[in-house]
Amino acid sequence: MLYAPGEKRAIFLLSHRKTTMDVTVSERDDTAVVSVDGRIDAESAKRLDTVIAGVLARGGKRVLVNLEKAAYMSSSGLRVLLGKFRDLRRVDGEMALCAVQPDVYKVFLMAGVHEVFPIYVGLDEILAAGDEEKREEESTSP
C-alpha cells in the first residue's frame, strides 16, 4: 500500500502473475495424451476442461494427462480433473496421470486425489504398459 504525496488515501498496487499454460493433445493408439505446460490455476483450468471435454466429444475414452511440465495446480485444476475422471467413468472410459511434479503431487496428497487416479512415473511407463496389454490381448485372441 502506498500513499500518494499530499493524499490521505491509499493506493493499492496489485501485481498479477501472468497465467500461462499450454495444453497439447496427441493420440497414441486409442489414448489421448493431454500434455500440460505451465500453471493450472482458476483461469487456465477452464482451458484444460475444454480440451478434455473435446476429447470426450470426439468419442475418446482413454485420457492420459501428462503433468511433466505442470509447475502448479490450484483447487480449480483438481476440480477439472476429478470432473473429467467422473465423466469418463460414466462412459466406461478411464483417465490416468503421469509425470506429476513434486509440488503438484503435494497438492494431490493433501486433497487425497492420489487415491483416486492411477498415477504413473512417466509417460513412457504408461504407454509401454498399454502396449503390453494390447500384445497380450492379441496373443490370446482366437
N, C-alpha and C positions, 0 to 999 in steps of 0.2 A: 504494500500500500504506500502510495506517495502522496504528498501534499503539494499542490501547485503553489508557486510563490504568491503570497498575498491572499491565498484562499484558505478557508477553514474546512472545505470539503475534501474528501479523499478521492484520489484517482486510483482505481484498481487496474493493475496491469495483468492481463491474462495471457498465459503462454499456452498455445495449443501445439502439441506434438503432432506433426503431420502423420496421419494414418496412411500407411501404405501396406498393401497386401496384394500380391499377385496370386491368382489361382489358375492352374492349368489342369486340363483333363486329357489323359491319354488312355488308349484302350490296350489292354493286354489280354488276349483271348476273350473271355467273357467278363473280364473285370475292368471297371472304370477306375483308373488311378487318379485321384484328385490330389494334386500337389499344392501345398500352401507355402508361400514365401512371404514372411513378414509378420505383422502383429494382427491377431484376431481379437478385435475389440468390438464394442457395440455397433459401430458403423460398418466395419468390414465383415462382421458376422452375417450381415444381411446378404452380402455378395456370396459368401460361402453357401448360405442357404439356397440362394437362387441357382448356383452352379449344381449343387447336388440334386435339387428338385428337377433340374433339366435332365440329369442322368436318369432319374426315375421316370420322367415323362417320355423319354425315348425307349423305355422298356428295360432299362438296366436294373439288374437285381443283385449285382455284386459290386460293392464300392470299397475301395481301399483308400483311406485318407493318409497321405504321406506328410508327416509333420516335421520332416528333417530340417526345414528352414523356417519353421514357425517359432518365433522368438518369445511370444507372449500369447496367452489366451485368457479372455475375460469370461465371466459367467454367461455372457451372451453367446460366446463361442461354444461353451459347454451345452447350452440350451439347444443350439442348432444341431450339434452332433447327436444329442440324445433324441431330439425330434425326428431327425432323418433315420436314425437307427430304428426307432419305433415304426416309421413309415415303411422301411424296408422289411421289417418283420411281418407287417400286415400282408405283404405280397410274397411271403416266403423267400425274401431276399436276405442278404447279410452285409454287414459292414464291419471292417476291421481298421485299426490304426497302426501305423508303423513309424519308426524312427522318431519317437517322441523325445523332444529335448528335455533336459533335467528340470528347468524352471516350469515348463508346461506340465511335466509329469507330477511335480509337487502339487499343482492345482488339481490334477486328477485324483491324487491321493487324498487331499483334503475333502474333495467332493464325493469320494467313493466311486468315481467313474471308472477307475482301473478295474473294478469288479464287474462292470457291465460289458465293456468292449474287449474283444480279443486284441491284444497289443503285441506287436512283433518288433524285434530289434531293428530290422532294416527291411527295405523294400525288396531286396534280392531274396531274403529269407522267406517271405510270404509268397512271392511269385514262384519260387522254387518248390515250395510246399504244394501250391496249386498245380504245378506241372507234374509233380509226383503223383498226386491224386488222380489226375487225368490219365497218366500212364497206367496206373493200377486199374482204373475203370475199363480202359481199352483192353487190357490183358485178360480181364475176367468176362468180357462181353463175348457171347457166342458168335 
